Amino acid sequence: MMDPALTELGQIQARLLASASRQWQAPTELLVSPKARTLQTAQPLARSLSMDTRIIPFYEEIRLPDWSATPAEVVDRTLRQARDRPVSEWWDGLPGGETFRDFHQRITTGLRDLLADHGAVRAPEEHPCMWKIDNPDQRLVLVGHGGSNAVALTYLLDLQPVTWEWERFVSLHASVTRVRARRISGGYIFSLRTFSCVNHLPEDLRSV
């Protein structure tokens, strides 16, 4: 299975993100997908924040078919053609890869369990999107991927899932998205405060 490392551009973006993180309120935990590019993104971030990283295996990107021996132009063509599939077929993913059903279940179940370990659980008896949170001052930093981050946003914001979450929430590389717990009606909801902020990157170093 392919696990590409960061490109030279990605390494520069990661260093600039780490420099910008010195202005953040101190996080309480730094959580990282197990893939090479996210681990490499998190390394300078961990040094800047003087924190250890914790790998969360469930947060890796959707598992694509094994294209390690497939020419790049064939992969590009396959991905372009896949965009024209009927909506119903998107749930099945790409042949040989993880289905979107399984991917969505993996991310949302993992995130639900992670938050429960931090004292945050849904409170459907109050409202379907309401949460009970023991310590709303916790600040978790998750270093993930376009797809895993998009599914996490859909889950936290209580949106109807779609099979192209990364097309609904298109985030730039090394960008920052902030979601905050807001107290309302005796519980908490998650509020999107910043999406895909790249103010720390010069325009010529931004990519998607």
C-alpha positions, 0 to 999 in steps of 0.5 A: 500500500502506498504511503507517500512522504511529504514533498519538498513543498509540503515540508516547507508548509509544515515548518511555516505551520509550526512557526505560526503555532507559537501564537496558538493557545497551548493545546492539551493534546496533539493527535496524528494520523499514522500516515507518513505525510501527517507524521512528518507534518506533525514533527515540527509542530510538536517541537514548536509546541513542546508536545509529544504526538499521539497516533490515532490509527482510525484517522488515516485517509480513505484507503485507496486501491493499491496503485503502487505499480500503476502509471500516474496517468492511469491513476489520474484518469481513473480518479477523473472518471470516478467523479462521473459515477452515479451518486449511489455508486460513490458509497461503494468507493473505488474497486479494490479500495475502502468503501465510503460506508466503511470510511465514514463509519471508521472516522465517526466511530473513532472520533466518538470514542476519542471524544468520550475518552475526553469527557464529551458525549452526545446528549440526544435526549436534549437535542440530536446535535447537543453534547455534554462536555465535562471540560470544554477548555480542552484543546485538541489538535488533530493532524489529518487528511482532506477526507478524514478532516471533512468527515470529522467536520460533518460529524461534529457539525451534525450535517447530513453525510455525503459521499464526497465530503472532501469536495464539500469541505475543500481544505488547503494543505497545512491549513488550520480549521478551528471548531469550538464547543459553545454552551447553549441550552444547558449543553454544548454544540460544536461551532465552526470558527475558522475553516482552512486558514492559510494566513501563515503561508505565502500565496505562492506556497499554497496548495490543495 
